[in-house]
């Protein structure tokens, strides 16, 4: 998968522009994303295990927001799907959801780190 499959490059460029062309803001937000997302993933998985649609919707919404803010396109998409599921009153996600979330998170981090290394020279 290419970085543009994982990342919303427009969002990242907007962050760079907000930082007057620097990459400090992207790096700082990536660090927050790296630290915060595992908790959000745990919250989602706990909601799925408890079959708590409301908690799933809330947790997925939070992950969607954090992922969208940093431009983690694939993870944001998965979170959006889970939010819709929870809002529909269900907490029965497709098999492999946990693995898909974890893989999308790892791929987003790798792509973000690569973006900063490549573009932030």
C-alpha positions, 0 to 999 in steps of 0.5 A, a space after each residue: 500500500 502506498 502512503 497515499 492509501 494510508 494517509 490523507 496527504 491534503 490533511 498533512 499538507 494543511 498541518 505543514 502549512 499551519 506550521 509555516 512549512 515546518 514538520 514539527 506540528 506533524 511530528 508532535 501530532 504523530 507522537 500524540 497519535 502513537 500514544 493515544 491510539 492504543 487506548 482507543 483501540 482497547 476501548 473499541 475492542 472492550 465495547 465489542 466484547 461487551 456487545 455495547 453498541 453505545 460504547 462502540 459508537 463513542 469509542 469509534 467516534 473518538 478514534 475517527 476524530 484522532 485518525 482524521 486529524 492526523 490524516 490516517 485515512 485507512 484507520 479513520 475509515 475503519 473507525 467510521 464503519 464501526 461508529 455507524 455499526 454502533 449507532 445502528 445498535 449493533 456491536 457485532 463487527 466482522 471477524 478480523 476487526 481487531 486485526 484490521 484495526 491494529 494493522 491499519 494503526 501500524 501502517 498509519 504510523 509507518 506512513 506518518 514516520 515516512 512522510 516526516 522523514 521524506 518531506 521534512 528534510 
